[in-house]
Amino acid sequence: MNKDKIKELKDWAKDELTNLEEKLTNELVTPEDYEDQTSSLENILDELEFLVPEKKEKSKMTDNVNHPQHYEKHKIVLEPIDIIENLPFTVANVLKYAIRAYDKGSTLEDYRKAKWYHRRVVSTFSHEKLNEILAPLAVLRFSDNAMLRDFGRQIFNGREPWLSWNNLGAWLSRHIYNLLDENDIVPEELRE
């Protein structure tokens, strides 16, 4: 799906939200239907936002070594390095590439790298070891990144971390597919 189509869909969903508010005001829709439809449209917007995020005005930052801007914009008070520096290399790289995907240039490439490391983690660690490694990552439930926020919420809500890790891999696969152009060859990491 190309960026123009995604932007068009985002604009459509925003217009639909505005129309729903007017319908509720004019009593053309029940409050229950309004809530259901609003929730659906907001979910669509969330998914589209991660395919092509809206450009936000960048603040001036002079220290790209100690406090890179593409990490500081995330809602977690800590920078991602504070969370991932004590993780195994492969686990840390999945999170690193997922976090920076929209900020460093090639979203597709970063998601593919994250997926590559994800597969290494799954083949390297047992479920028990993954549970031990990933349990502290429930803190990611506060992230602005929808994928990581969902991952953190799943762990926080009691799902075994290794199962949440598998969901993270599925999320990466879906988004890699969504970022491919129709003429692209399916990447090796998606041929399972």
N, C-alpha and C positions, 0 to 999 in steps of 0.2 A: 504494500500500500504506500503510495508516494505521499510526500509532505503536503502537497496541495489538497489532496483528497482528505487527509486527516484534518487539515485546517478547516476545510469545508464541513466536515462532520462535526467538528467542535463548534463551529458557528451555528450549525443547525440545532445542536443540543442546547446551546445557550438561548437561542430564540425560542425553542420549545419550553424551556424553563420560564421565560418571561411570559409566554402565552398562557402557561398553566396558572401563573399568579393572577393574570387578568381573569381567567375563567373562574378561579376560586373567588375573587372579589365580586364577580358578577353572578356567582352561585350557579355556574354552568357545569361545575364538577364538585363531587362530594369531597369533604376533607379527607376521607380514607383513600379515594382514588387519587387525590392530589398528592398525598404522602407517598403512595405506591409509585406513581409516575415520576415524581420528583426524585425519589431514591434511585429508580432505574436510570434516569437521565444523568444524575450525579455519578453513578457508577460508570456509565459510558464516558463521561468527561474525564474521570480519573484514569481510565484505561488509555484514552486518547492522549492525555497529557503526558503519559510516559512514553508514548510512541514519538511524539514531537512536542516537547515542552515549550511553553510560551517563553519568549525571551524576556528576562527581567533586567531592569536597569542595573548595571553593575556599579558598585561603589568603588571608589578609589582604594586600591590596596597596594602597598609598597613592598610587602614581605611575602613573596611567593614561595619562599623556602620553608619558613616556620609556620605560616598560617595561610595556605593557599585558599583563594577565594572560592574555587569550585568545591571545596570541602566545608568552608565556613558557613555557607548558606543553608546547610542541613540543620534541622531543628534541634538535634541532639546538642546539648551544651558542650559535650566533648567533641573533639574532631574525630573523624573515623580512625585515625592512627592510634588514638587513645584506646580504642576498643579492639582493634585487630592486631596490635603489635605483639601480644602474647599468645596469639593463635598459631597453630601450625601454618607453615608457609602456604600450602595449597588452599586451606580454608580461608586464610587472610586474602589471598588473591581473588577468590570468588567474590568476596565482599568488596574489595578494592575496585575491581572492574565494574561491578554492578553499580556502585556508588557514583563513580566518575563517568559512566557511559555517556551521559548527555552533556558533559562539561569539557571533554578533552578532544572532540573532533569527530571520531568515527564511532557512533553508537553501536552499529552492527559489529564492528571489530571488537569492541570492548565486551559486548554480550557474548560473542563467540569465544573470547578468551575466558570469560567467567564460566561458560559452559564446559570448556575444555578442562579447567581446573576442577570444576564440580565433578566431572566424571572421574578424575584422578582421586578425589576425596572418597567417593563412593567405592571405588575399587581398592582403596588403601585401608580404610578404617572399618572396624566392626560397628554394628549398631550400638553396642554398649559404649565403645570408645567415642563414637560420635555424640551420643547423649551427654557424655561427660564434657566433651569439648564445647558443644553448642548450647548447653543449658544457660550459661550466663548471657547469651545473646538475646534473651527476652527483652533486654534493654532497648533493642532495635524497634520495639513497638512504638517508640516515640519519634521515629525517623520520619522525615518528609517524603522519603522514597517509598512508594506504595508497596513495592515488592518486599522490601526489608521490613516495613511496618507490619505487613501481613505475616511474615516469617516470625517476627518477634511476638506478635499477638498470639499466634498459634502455640508457641512455646509457653508463653505466660499463662495461657488458658488451659494448659495441661497436656497438650499433645506431645508425644515423644519427639524430642528434637530431631532424631534421624528421619522421622516421617515428614516433619516440616522442611527438612533439608531436601527431601525428594520433591516436595511441592515447589520449592525454590527452583530446582532443576527444570521442572515442567514449565514454570513461569518463564524461565530463560528461553527454553525451546520455543514456546509460543511467540515470544517477542522477537526472536531471531527470524522465525517464519514471517511474521508480520512486517519486518523490515526488509525482507528480500523483495527484489523486483521480480516481475513475472518471468524474466529471462535468466535469472540467476540459477545456478546449480545449487541443489540442496547441500549445505556443508556437511562434511564428514561427521562432525560431532552430533548431528541430528539423525544420522542413519544408525539406529540402534535395533 
